[in-house]
């Protein structure tokens, strides 16, 4: 059961990916878009192989929508030509009236077209594309790396070099990143140690962004007592020194479940986004389309998701990246100080144990400290660079070169 939702490549995930990939492949064959169908099949296989159902099911929708976007032509366009080579009079007459199936296909085609434009925008900005490659490198390393490198988690006294006073060893042909204080392969700990840290930071960033956007939009649209309460609450949280508070809480509470640690980071990081979103919403609510939605009593949920969010998605997405970065730094800081449960493998635990075991004073142990530090730094740099492409993906003016 765990393999169905695993974030590490597994045979079960590969089977799930193959099954999921049949759907875009069949869609591609149906619409005679064989190349797009095959690419969709491969994307589903890789996504399912990496994350099981968590990766395979969403990729079904994305890849199928992209395949349909190549074949679908909007009937409302007077110059549109359908790809069907043979359509009889009855079929042509049936096409004149849109039914629920046609509306569904039109929505998928629109979504698939947006995905294709986003991919083009991703490659247009060189710095952003480099950041995307960096993120994909770490994702592939943490997900598929365990297939090629076995985790070295036990003490190896037999690896101590003759005359050495410790098990630390520098890089060699057999161990590219050397050995740690217990004679274990540092490379295996780098490959396996990023997943937990990245997942905690990702959860914290997404939760903080969700809270900040919802509260900010609600404060700007509802106003009154709701606005005053949320502003007062955000001001109170902003006045609290975050990292000292984390130190106190971590010393009092044992965060056995990493999700609770991510939730704590999210609770402390949402106010800044909330205030920025509120300011934007106060401006957007004076626009005609928002006023019309309010006059038609379409509901707060519709106004936030359909009228406000599309105009702020670029800022919200970029803020999610920076929330992820700050959460990762906070997690590493707490781990290095030894204030949260230490679970190997983990990049932060590598730094903590290296400092505890005297790696700072042993030249042969430098890789144990430098490897996780460089990995964290490169991942953070990739996130920052990727925001350049995200701005183009979500900003139509940048995509069109305006």
C-alpha positions as MATLAB code, in Angstrom:
seq = 'XXXXXXXXXXXXXXXXXXXXXXXXXXXXXXXXXXXXXXXXXXXXXXXXXXXXXXXXXXXXXXXXXXXXXXXXXXXXXXXXXXXXXXXXXXXXXXXXXXXXXXXXXXXXXXXXXXXXXXXXXXXXXXXXXXXXXXXXXXXXXXXXXXXXXXXXXXXXXXXXXXXXXXXXXXXXXXXXXXXXXXXXXXXXXXXXXXXXXXXXXXXXXXXXXXXXXXXXXXXXXXXXXXXXXXXXXXXXXXXXXXXXXXXXXXXXXXXXXXXXXXXXXXXXXXXXXXXXXXXXXXXXXXXXXXXXXXXXXXXXXXXXXXXXXXXXXXXXXXXXXXXXXXXXXXXXXXXXXXXXXXXXXXXXXXXXXXXXXXXXXXXXXXXXXXXXXXXXXXXXXXXXXXXXXXXXXXXXXXXXXX';
ca = [
       0.000    0.000    0.000;
       2.839    2.383    0.802;
       4.283    1.931   -2.705;
       1.067    3.331   -4.198;
       1.856    6.787   -2.796;
       5.631    6.485   -2.430;
       7.933    9.347   -3.416;
      10.708    6.902   -4.263;
      10.859    4.886   -7.466;
       9.500    1.360   -7.062;
       8.308   -1.536   -9.259;
       4.734   -0.876   -8.127;
       5.068    2.732   -9.232;
       6.401    1.608  -12.615;
       3.346   -0.609  -13.103;
       1.063    2.252  -12.083;
       2.833    4.542  -14.562;
       2.415    2.045  -17.402;
      -1.308    1.693  -16.684;
      -1.778    5.458  -16.440;
       0.190    6.001  -19.643;
      -2.260    3.897  -21.647;
      -4.856    6.667  -21.422;
      -2.913    9.459  -23.205;
      -1.572    6.839  -25.625;
      -5.106    5.757  -26.539;
      -6.169    9.390  -26.824;
      -3.231   10.052  -29.145;
      -4.112    7.063  -31.317;
      -7.758    8.166  -31.441;
      -6.868   11.659  -32.621;
      -3.992   10.407  -34.828;
      -1.494   12.349  -32.747;
       0.885    9.447  -32.298;
       3.952   11.438  -31.277;
       2.071   13.375  -28.580;
       0.463   10.151  -27.352;
       3.816    8.375  -27.036;
       5.342   11.347  -25.196;
       2.327   11.373  -22.867;
       2.773    7.650  -22.235;
       6.448    8.145  -21.349;
       5.602   11.096  -19.075;
       3.022    9.003  -17.195;
       5.426    6.081  -16.844;
       8.161    8.273  -15.385;
       5.770   10.175  -13.131;
       4.079    7.009  -11.875;
       7.423    5.260  -11.460;
       8.649    8.180   -9.339;
       5.590    8.873   -7.163;
       3.042    6.104   -7.725;
      -0.531    7.323   -7.837;
       0.539   10.782   -6.653;
       2.445   11.214   -9.896;
       0.599    8.977  -12.346;
      -2.968   10.226  -11.879;
      -2.249   13.970  -12.291;
      -0.030   13.204  -15.282;
      -2.962   11.423  -16.953;
      -4.899   14.687  -16.971;
      -1.942   16.822  -18.035;
      -0.691   14.562  -20.817;
      -4.184   13.784  -22.142;
      -5.015   17.490  -22.197;
      -1.836   18.230  -24.155;
      -2.659   15.491  -26.695;
      -6.203   16.815  -27.122;
      -4.922   20.380  -27.521;
      -3.044   19.294  -30.660;
      -6.200   17.850  -32.228;
      -8.974   20.108  -30.971;
     -10.108   23.116  -32.977;
     -12.619   25.571  -31.570;
     -15.831   25.350  -33.608;
     -16.587   28.991  -32.853;
     -13.610   29.992  -35.000;
     -15.031   30.504  -38.540;
     -11.660   29.599  -40.022;
     -11.266   26.390  -38.019;
     -10.707   23.085  -39.780;
     -11.235   19.847  -37.881;
      -8.606   17.181  -38.098;
     -11.073   14.464  -38.910;
     -10.451   13.438  -42.500;
     -13.845   11.832  -42.920;
     -16.961   13.454  -41.501;
     -20.377   12.719  -42.999;
     -23.286   15.138  -43.079;
     -24.816   13.713  -39.929;
     -21.513   14.094  -38.099;
     -21.079   17.649  -39.347;
     -24.582   18.536  -38.182;
     -23.892   17.024  -34.787;
     -20.811   19.201  -34.450;
     -22.869   22.361  -34.802;
     -24.320   22.045  -31.330;
     -21.964   21.755  -28.377;
     -22.860   19.104  -25.862;
     -21.381   18.290  -22.475;
     -18.718   16.053  -24.015;
     -17.631   18.814  -26.382;
     -17.519   21.325  -23.537;
     -15.349   18.915  -21.539;
     -12.976   18.446  -24.490;
     -12.822   22.190  -25.029;
     -11.811   22.688  -21.395;
      -9.119   19.994  -21.625;
      -7.815   21.446  -24.873;
      -7.603   24.898  -23.311;
      -5.713   23.482  -20.331;
      -3.372   21.515  -22.580;
      -2.678   24.605  -24.673;
      -1.723   26.505  -21.520;
       0.645   23.696  -20.536;
       2.325   23.860  -23.946;
       2.696   27.646  -23.751;
       4.121   27.305  -20.248;
       6.733   24.830  -21.452;
       7.760   27.241  -24.200;
       7.977   30.088  -21.685;
      10.070   27.842  -19.433;
      12.753   27.452  -22.095;
      12.675   31.091  -23.197;
      14.352   32.441  -20.052;
      17.833   30.906  -19.882;
      18.405   31.579  -16.181;
      14.990   30.190  -15.283;
      15.569   27.114  -17.424;
      18.879   26.469  -15.672;
      17.032   26.676  -12.361;
      14.430   24.214  -13.633;
      17.178   21.795  -14.680;
      18.710   22.110  -11.201;
      15.393   21.350   -9.506;
      14.836   18.372  -11.795;
      18.340   17.114  -11.018;
      17.655   17.037   -7.288;
      14.191   15.556   -7.845;
      15.606   12.776  -10.013;
      18.475   12.203   -7.586;
      16.202   11.772   -4.561;
      13.594    9.706   -6.411;
      15.630    7.535   -8.790;
      19.027    7.680   -7.064;
      18.145    4.864   -4.613;
      17.733    2.533   -7.597;
      21.440    2.827   -8.393;
      23.061    3.602   -5.032;
      22.419    1.485   -1.942;
      22.084    3.299    1.356;
      25.110    2.750    3.565;
      23.778    2.977    7.103;
      25.980    0.719    9.247;
      29.402    1.183   10.820;
      32.372   -0.094    8.776;
      35.328   -0.543   11.087;
      37.092   -2.572    8.382;
      37.378    0.535    6.193;
      39.748    2.352    8.533;
      43.004    3.070    6.752;
      46.217    1.755    8.261;
      47.619    4.210   10.772;
      44.496    6.414   10.697;
      43.026    7.681   13.966;
      39.450    7.827   12.647;
      37.231    6.340    9.968;
      37.102    9.600    8.031;
      38.473    9.310    4.511;
      38.737   11.762    1.658;
      37.287   11.194   -1.834;
      38.562    8.152   -3.720;
      37.679    6.128   -6.807;
      35.605    3.725   -4.714;
      33.962    6.442   -2.623;
      33.698    9.665   -4.694;
      32.733   11.788   -1.662;
      34.750    9.891    0.923;
      33.685    8.271    4.190;
      32.066    9.794    7.250;
      32.877    9.307   10.942;
      31.473    5.762   10.905;
      33.144    4.735    7.669;
      29.949    5.083    5.657;
      29.740    6.248    2.061;
      28.986    9.997    2.071;
      27.563    9.846   -1.465;
      24.779    7.492   -0.375;
      23.797    9.891    2.408;
      23.711   12.811   -0.038;
      21.466   10.850   -2.420;
      19.092    9.647    0.297;
      19.270   12.677    2.592;
      17.500   15.304    0.512;
      14.011   13.864    0.370;
      12.885   14.520    3.943;
      14.289   18.051    3.992;
      12.769   18.959    0.628;
       9.373   17.477    1.553;
       9.180   19.415    4.833;
      10.130   22.651    3.070;
       7.658   21.982    0.251;
       4.805   21.310    2.648;
       5.612   24.420    4.683;
       5.834   26.626    1.585;
       2.555   25.405    0.093;
       0.617   25.644    3.360;
       1.960   29.133    4.112;
       1.082   30.299    0.607;
      -2.426   28.847    0.818;
      -3.106   30.455    4.203;
      -1.653   33.801    3.152;
      -3.607   33.978   -0.095;
      -6.954   32.908    1.366;
      -6.668   35.235    4.369;
      -5.428   38.135    2.234;
      -8.200   37.736   -0.336;
     -10.843   37.406    2.380;
      -9.556   40.484    4.220;
      -9.521   42.586    1.054;
     -12.931   41.506   -0.212;
     -14.900   41.288    3.038;
     -13.341   44.230    4.888;
     -14.845   45.310    8.195;
     -14.264   43.198   11.281;
     -12.740   40.332    9.275;
     -10.146   42.652    7.779;
      -9.307   44.227   11.134;
      -8.946   40.855   12.870;
      -6.672   39.366   10.187;
      -4.524   42.493   10.057;
      -4.145   42.491   13.849;
      -3.281   38.783   13.832;
      -0.694   39.211   11.072;
       0.862   42.195   12.849;
       1.148   40.160   16.045;
       2.891   37.265   14.285;
       5.208   39.594   12.375;
       6.422   41.164   15.615;
       7.560   37.774   16.946;
      11.207   36.884   16.195;
      10.666   33.690   14.235;
      13.859   31.733   14.686;
      14.176   32.400   18.456;
      10.552   31.281   18.787;
      11.361   28.137   16.806;
      14.271   27.452   19.140;
      12.026   27.725   22.202;
       9.239   25.601   20.716;
      11.666   22.968   19.453;
      13.153   22.654   22.937;
       9.682   22.220   24.475;
       7.922   20.115   21.849;
       9.197   16.950   20.209;
       8.281   17.093   16.519;
       8.114   13.357   15.863;
       5.908   13.926   12.823;
       7.715   16.105   10.228;
       4.361   17.460    9.007;
       3.817   19.250   12.330;
       7.167   20.955   11.891;
       6.153   22.069    8.392;
       2.826   23.306    9.776;
       4.638   25.372   12.411;
       6.778   27.039    9.738;
       3.663   27.768    7.685;
       1.864   29.373   10.629;
       4.807   31.733   11.137;
       5.376   32.608    7.460;
       1.942   33.465    6.063;
       1.471   37.076    7.360;
       3.807   38.794    4.879;
       2.051   37.243    1.891;
      -1.341   37.919    3.421;
      -0.630   41.661    3.672;
       0.662   41.806    0.093;
      -2.353   39.899   -1.228;
      -4.721   42.116    0.734;
      -3.185   45.238   -0.814;
      -3.580   43.778   -4.311;
      -7.152   42.701   -3.666;
      -8.083   46.178   -2.417;
      -6.989   47.430   -5.832;
      -8.578   44.597   -7.825;
     -11.971   44.823   -6.145;
     -12.500   48.236   -7.766;
     -12.187   46.691  -11.232;
     -15.358   46.345  -13.306;
     -15.276   42.558  -13.586;
     -14.972   42.137   -9.808;
     -17.731   44.654   -9.191;
     -19.918   42.756  -11.664;
     -19.232   39.455   -9.877;
     -20.166   41.060   -6.549;
     -23.342   42.566   -8.027;
     -24.347   39.176   -9.447;
     -23.756   37.622   -6.001;
     -21.530   34.893   -7.418;
     -20.108   34.131   -3.994;
     -16.791   34.710   -2.274;
     -15.306   31.414   -3.493;
     -16.019   32.242   -7.146;
     -14.651   35.773   -6.832;
     -11.431   34.610   -5.166;
     -10.732   31.678   -7.492;
     -12.023   33.054  -10.804;
     -11.601   36.822  -10.575;
      -8.779   37.516   -8.102;
      -6.443   34.511   -8.237;
      -5.751   34.577  -12.032;
      -4.487   38.146  -11.671;
      -2.176   37.275   -8.786;
      -1.000   33.776   -9.660;
       2.475   34.991  -10.676;
       3.115   36.716   -7.353;
       1.629   33.849   -5.346;
       3.724   31.214   -7.163;
       6.959   33.144   -6.686;
       6.139   33.708   -3.008;
       5.612   29.953   -2.598;
       9.177   29.402   -3.824;
      10.618   31.876   -1.342;
       8.533   30.411    1.487;
       9.988   27.022    0.602;
      13.506   28.470    0.772;
      13.014   30.073    4.172;
      11.467   26.888    5.566;
      14.423   24.831    4.362;
      16.892   27.180    6.035;
      14.868   27.047    9.264;
      14.774   23.242    9.244;
      18.513   22.989    8.644;
      19.165   25.514   11.401;
      17.116   23.544   13.936;
      18.732   20.266   12.926;
      22.264   21.667   13.097;
      21.505   22.945   16.596;
      20.144   19.506   17.530;
      16.720   20.807   18.572;
      14.601   18.455   16.459;
      14.660   14.645   16.246;
      17.710   13.544   14.259;
      16.799   11.014   11.618;
      19.296    9.709    9.125;
      19.690   10.091    6.243;
      19.298   13.870    6.142;
      21.468   16.704    4.851;
      21.024   18.690    8.040;
      21.912   15.665   10.184;
      25.100   15.221    8.126;
      26.151   18.760    9.037;
      25.205   18.246   12.699;
      27.058   14.944   13.035;
      30.076   16.280   11.173;
      30.327   19.191   13.590;
      29.834   16.873   16.574;
      32.478   14.394   15.419;
      35.175   16.964   14.705;
      34.912   17.106   10.913;
      35.808   20.810   11.076;
      39.305   19.901   12.219;
      39.961   16.924    9.954;
      40.910   17.575    6.288;
      39.789   14.077    5.310;
      36.301   14.833    6.632;
      35.684   17.994    4.622;
      33.406   16.195    2.137;
      31.017   15.176    4.910;
      30.341   18.850    5.656;
      30.788   20.378    2.211;
      28.628   17.858    0.316;
      25.324   18.654    2.101;
      26.125   22.377    2.278;
      26.793   22.521   -1.464;
      23.675   20.432   -2.168;
      21.487   22.778   -0.108;
      23.054   25.860   -1.704;
      22.619   24.560   -5.259;
      19.020   23.596   -4.599;
      18.301   27.051   -3.180;
      20.022   28.693   -6.156;
      17.952   26.574   -8.537;
      14.769   27.720   -6.808;
      15.741   31.386   -7.113;
      16.617   31.037  -10.798;
      13.424   29.114  -11.488;
      11.346   32.069  -10.321;
      12.516   33.912  -13.444;
      10.737   31.400  -15.647;
       7.699   31.286  -13.373;
       7.188   34.997  -13.899;
       7.071   34.457  -17.654;
       4.818   31.408  -17.347;
       2.159   33.226  -15.338;
       2.567   36.740  -16.774;
       1.064   37.082  -20.290;
       2.898   40.354  -20.927;
       6.273   38.741  -20.363;
       5.304   35.768  -22.555;
       4.356   38.059  -25.412;
       7.506   40.101  -25.011;
       5.672   43.305  -23.994;
];
